[in-house]
Amino acid sequence: MATSPVIPPIPAALKPVTTTANTSKMHATGLNTDLSGGISDNTNNVFKTGSIGSVTDAISSSIYGINHRQTPGAIQLNKDFFGLTFFTKPDMNMTWDNIKDIRQLAPLLSADTNSIPRVIRLLLDCRLQGLTGIKSDLVDPQQAFIPMLTNHLLSISGWPDVIVPTMTSQEGTYKEAFSMADGITQNYSTYDMQANFRNIPGDPITALFLYWVHYQSYVFQGELVPYPDNIINNTIDYQTRIYRLVLDSSKTYVKKIAACGAAFPLSTPIGAAFNYEHNTPISDSNHQISIPFRCMGAMYQDDILIDEFNKTGAMFNSQMDKEATAIELAIAQITASAKNGKISDEAIASARTGTTYIKLLPNELTLFNNRGYPHININTYELGWFVSIDMYNSYFPTSGTIAKAASPTALKQIQNDVSGAANLISTYSNLV
């Protein structure tokens, strides 16, 4: 009787990463080698002896050795989710004394707390709320990024590739030549990127960039002056930094990260708003807003970007950054010490709760959408979201404790309470 061929085992280092202890490492490397979907060993052995090959070890086998049988492996195509794009707040000087004599910027002096000009003024000058007490219910002074640009971004393109400069020698008598690397792959050059945004009622995005580019011009002319420390440090105060985070399918882990060194807008499409067409009563020329950015430098897949992303958040909310780091450490410790991979609800509630902030669980993210602050775990690349404990408890007024609030029953009850949730979300009617 013929015997089944003996298939040599895959080295342990390349076996599928499925244990609880190694889950974070799997996401950190971005390589999930287990595509089995829970397939049994007997069924997988049948695939091994057929034309398909192993299902559970498909990726690891393709990395380890040559497919000399040229059989199609059971490997799906890579799928990256576009993830999130963050624009840091610039540091313009929008104080009364600085802009009061500039007609084009005068609307920003509006006394209406929730008007579009007030919102734009506070987004462009992140110091005003702390220095002067000028506030708006629609601007979070502890948020380091501009939510309006992240939420309504449709596309952004123009990121430069990493290119190796080369040197090729002169040809010899027999046309022989050689070539070699002759430069750096780091990109410190300038380049342009194009960002397209979905326009919303009130056209605040066009207005934001209109005042942004006006400020840049008046600083060049000397009619506006930056804050004194920016002058001393030779800091260009109207620049932003664009972070791109490519996420996994669950939108939990950062698979890729990139950022420019600095950027600033080159124009705003305000002219399109004044085009006229008799046969079209409603203008559709500015349904989308296209903004070109002049960028300097580009960094890809560098762990320092995670540190800089977190430090950017810490500049606006140092307490959250400290607690987020401590919470991530506490969660890692209870995960490592868990018996049989089981962790009690009380242990999770305790580990994810700091003095002032709490880390949201996956089943709470929808409820707290448009709330919270991002923080990337430097060890696991997990993109965590943190909210203040006071806000968290306000969403669960009858829960009593955080541990109870985290239960699925409590979550479902609150999610069904539409009227209660509506009171906690600022309506957009104040903008228009």
MONORUR-V86336 format. One record per backbone hydrogen bond with DSSP energy under -1.0 kcal/mol. NH is the residue of the N-H (numbers start at 0). CO is the residue of the C=O. If there is no record, write none. Layout:
nh=NH co=CO
nh=NH co=CO
//
This chain:
nh=13 co=10
nh=14 co=11
nh=25 co=21
nh=26 co=22
nh=27 co=23
nh=28 co=24
nh=30 co=25
nh=43 co=39
nh=44 co=40
nh=45 co=41
nh=46 co=42
nh=47 co=43
nh=48 co=44
nh=52 co=46
nh=60 co=56
nh=61 co=57
nh=62 co=58
nh=63 co=59
nh=64 co=60
nh=67 co=65
nh=69 co=66
nh=74 co=72
nh=80 co=246
nh=83 co=244
nh=85 co=242
nh=87 co=240
nh=88 co=143
nh=90 co=236
nh=91 co=123
nh=98 co=94
nh=99 co=95
nh=101 co=98
nh=104 co=101
nh=107 co=104
nh=108 co=105
nh=109 co=106
nh=114 co=111
nh=118 co=114
nh=119 co=115
nh=120 co=116
nh=121 co=117
nh=122 co=118
nh=123 co=119
nh=124 co=120
nh=130 co=126
nh=131 co=127
nh=132 co=127
nh=138 co=135
nh=142 co=139
nh=145 co=86
nh=149 co=145
nh=150 co=146
nh=151 co=147
nh=153 co=195
nh=154 co=195
nh=156 co=193
nh=166 co=179
nh=168 co=177
nh=171 co=175
nh=174 co=171
nh=179 co=166
nh=181 co=164
nh=190 co=294
nh=192 co=292
nh=193 co=156
nh=194 co=290
nh=195 co=154
nh=196 co=288
nh=197 co=151
nh=198 co=286
nh=202 co=199
nh=206 co=202
nh=207 co=203
nh=208 co=204
nh=209 co=205
nh=210 co=206
nh=211 co=207
nh=212 co=208
nh=213 co=209
nh=214 co=210
nh=215 co=211
nh=216 co=212
nh=217 co=213
nh=218 co=214
nh=219 co=215
nh=220 co=216
nh=222 co=217
nh=223 co=217
nh=230 co=226
nh=231 co=227
nh=232 co=228
nh=233 co=230
nh=234 co=229
nh=239 co=262
nh=242 co=85
nh=243 co=257
nh=244 co=83
nh=245 co=255
nh=246 co=80
nh=247 co=252
nh=250 co=247
nh=253 co=380
nh=254 co=245
nh=255 co=245
nh=257 co=243
nh=258 co=298
nh=259 co=241
nh=260 co=295
nh=260 co=296
nh=262 co=239
nh=263 co=293
nh=265 co=291
nh=269 co=267
nh=273 co=270
nh=274 co=271
nh=279 co=276
nh=286 co=283
nh=288 co=196
nh=290 co=194
nh=292 co=192
nh=293 co=263
nh=294 co=190
nh=295 co=261
nh=296 co=188
nh=297 co=186
nh=298 co=258
nh=300 co=256
nh=304 co=301
nh=306 co=302
nh=307 co=303
nh=308 co=304
nh=309 co=305
nh=310 co=306
nh=311 co=307
nh=312 co=308
nh=313 co=309
nh=314 co=310
nh=316 co=312
nh=320 co=316
nh=321 co=317
nh=322 co=318
nh=323 co=319
nh=324 co=320
nh=325 co=321
nh=326 co=322
nh=327 co=323
nh=328 co=324
nh=329 co=325
nh=330 co=326
nh=331 co=327
nh=332 co=328
nh=333 co=329
nh=334 co=330
nh=335 co=331
nh=336 co=332
nh=341 co=338
nh=347 co=343
nh=348 co=344
nh=349 co=345
nh=350 co=346
nh=351 co=347
nh=353 co=356
nh=357 co=386
nh=358 co=351
nh=359 co=384
nh=363 co=360
nh=367 co=363
nh=368 co=365
nh=370 co=367
nh=372 co=385
nh=374 co=383
nh=376 co=381
nh=380 co=376
nh=382 co=251
nh=383 co=374
nh=383 co=381
nh=385 co=372
nh=386 co=357
nh=388 co=355
nh=391 co=387
nh=392 co=388
nh=393 co=389
nh=394 co=390
nh=398 co=395
nh=400 co=398
nh=404 co=400
nh=405 co=401
nh=406 co=403
nh=410 co=406
nh=411 co=407
nh=412 co=408
nh=413 co=409
nh=414 co=410
nh=415 co=411
nh=417 co=415
nh=420 co=416
nh=421 co=417
nh=422 co=418
nh=423 co=420
nh=424 co=421
nh=430 co=427
//
